[in-house]
Amino acid sequence: MVSTCPGPRVEVPGPRIRPARFGLFSAAEVETVEDGTWEWGIQYRSQACDANVYSWPRPCTPAPLPVQPVTITVELFIGLAVSDDDTPRLECSPPQDQRDYRTLYAAAKADPCWALPPSTRIQVSANGGHLVTLPILGPKGADEEEKEGAGHWVAAIARDCASRLVIREVGLGVEKYVDFGPDMDAVAVTFELSPDPEVWLRERRKVLDGPPGWVCGDPFWVYASAACSPGADFVKDAEPLARRRMETGEQRAVEEWLWRTMRESHPIPVGGECSGSFRRMPWPAARLEVCLSRLEAALMQTLGGVGVLHVPSVVAMRLASLGSIWTDLSGWYTPLGTPVVFGVGYDATLGPVDQGVTPDQMVMYGTGPVTIRRGPINLFEGFDRITNEFAAIAERAYAVTTDCALLYAACPNDWCQSEPVDDEGEPAELAAAGP
């Protein structure tokens, strides 16, 4: 607002700007730690994502599954490595002198897909790392993925020595091992599921899972500053001003960091599974609330429990008006109780790095529980003789973890556009259909 009143004005305290109420901090476990030893990074053993609870049928009542022979093919191949070796990943980052690696991807398909038993699950791990559960595609979806050279990220493996790969079909409890050498670029493994229930029961065995994998959080810092020509009042107020700026904007800065990290950490897309490619939603009109529901369901299946949904704040009003979420005034939740974060620092059209900017799509992510460890706000001040300015800087160290799950869904970005209307005032699609 521009003032038109002449004469001197009196400075009074400005209004307090409150951080976004339902941002990342509303759903995270935030811990402020004075001891700075953790600032080299943190890690913990995940209790999720290993999908290590399985059903076991009674042998006295053999179920006739599968109803016909099913062939599952798992293809493992070397894909394009990320451009930045410092990209955070789901597993702990290797030391700087050991980052000569190749990026291993995998894809699974079944023929026929509709005959898969309910307990069928494909898992892959490399060198004893995380078990990655692969979506099983049908022939149509597999063809679309193959054309795009797409797959699901498994691990970063050594370039100059062999890596031990474990490929498991959980329904039968069959494990196959591949020594993936440095001279290999791809390998395929098949599983044959017999239609004979007696064979099915006789071949089944219980699988044994190792200890849970590590989840790591690398440190980063956020800061705010206040700089101006020296004066009595500014020198006195510089540090409080820098602190207020930090307290107001640090949540958004952490959200921006997390969104960028999720983009670069090979998120698994949620889509059509057996009905089609995972990179395309299979419904004629993939509405926003349907995308969110599918993402939540896949997240619960991956984690074995409740995670966190990360949604750009621009769609908060839409989801609330649809009744798809509810609030207890401390946060927003789905009907199943999953926290929903509406991040101001989340860019709605910025998808994973291999997808780039998607202006025609709305991107949402799903992760495990979010934990935030941060240090105290440290204040520094000084005089810059080059610019002749006095400056104060407020800085705080952070480490953020999202456990082991990282999924995303991309929905058409046309939910806010009204349907085209013809000259008679009715939707064009209905007008074309006639009476």
C-alpha positions, 0 to 999 in steps of 0.5 A: 500500500502506497501512502499519500500522506505527507510528513514524517511517519513513526515506525511501529512493530510489524505484524507477526507472519505465521508459518504455514499451519499445515506444512511439513512440520505438522506431520513430522516428528520434529526434534531440536537437539543442542548437541551437534555431533549428529550433524555428520548425518544420522541413520536408523534401521527401518521397520517397514518396506521389507514386506516380510509378513506373508500368508500360508495356506493350510495344506488340507484345503489346497486352493486351485491357484493359479488357475492356469500356467503363469510366466513371470519374467523379471528383467534386470538392466543397467540404466542411466546414472543420475547426473549428480553423484551426491544425489541422496538415495534410499540407502546410505550414501557410499563414501566419496572414494567409493562412488564409482557405480552403475545404476541397476533397474528392474521390471517384472511382467506376467503373462497372463497377468489376470491369473496371478494368485493374490500372494504373488510378489516379486522382490529384488535386492542387491548385495544384501540391501533393501528388498525392492518390491516390483510392480507386476505389469501385464503385456500391454504395460510391459510393452509401454515400459520397454518402449520408454526404456523404463524400469524401477530403481533397485540399487547402485552397484559396483562397476568393477566387481560382481554384485550378488542379486537376489530375485524372489517370488514370495508366493512360492517362496522361490529365490534365484541368485544372479552374480551380475558381473562388470561385463554384464548389462542385462539379465532376465529371470523367469518364474513358472507358476503351475496350475496344479494345486498339489504342485503349488503346495509341494513347491511352496516354502517359507522365505527367510528375511534378514535384518531391516535395512538402514535409512540415512539422513544427510545433513544440510543447512538453512539460513536467513540474513539481514544486511544494511548500512550500519546504523545504531538501530540496525546493529541492535536489531539485525540479529532479531530480524535474521532470527524472525526471518528464519523462524518464518521461512525455515519450513518452506526451505525444508519443504523445497529441499525435500521435494527436490530430494524426492525428485532425485531419489528414483520414486516408484510411480503408482499407476495401472499395475497389471492393466497398463503402464505404471507411468500412466493412470489407466482411468478415463478421467483420473480425478485428483481424489482418485489419484490420491486414493491410489497413492495412499493404497500403494503406500500402505501396501509398501510400508505395511502401515501409515505413511505421509502424503506430500501434496502441493498446497495449490490443491488443498482447497479442492480436496477439502471441498470434495470431502476427501480429507478432514482436519482436527485443526492440528493437521489434515488426514485422509479417511484412513488416517494418513497425514496429508502435508500441503507444502508451500515449497512443493512445486505441483508440476515438477515431477521426478528428474526422469520426467522433468517439468510436467505442466499438464500433470499434478505430482504428489508423493508418498513416503514413510513417517517423516522425522526431522532432527535440527539444531539450535538457531545459531546467530553470527554478525559482522561488518563487510568492509567491501560493501560497507554493510553490517550483516547478521546471519541465522543458521540452523542444521537439519537432517530429514528422513522419510523412511524407506518408501518413496512413491509418486502419482501424476494426475492430469492437471485439468481438474480446475478447468470447466468442461467445454460448452457448446452454443446451446449451453450444454457440455460438448460431449453430451451435445455430440452424443445427441438425444 
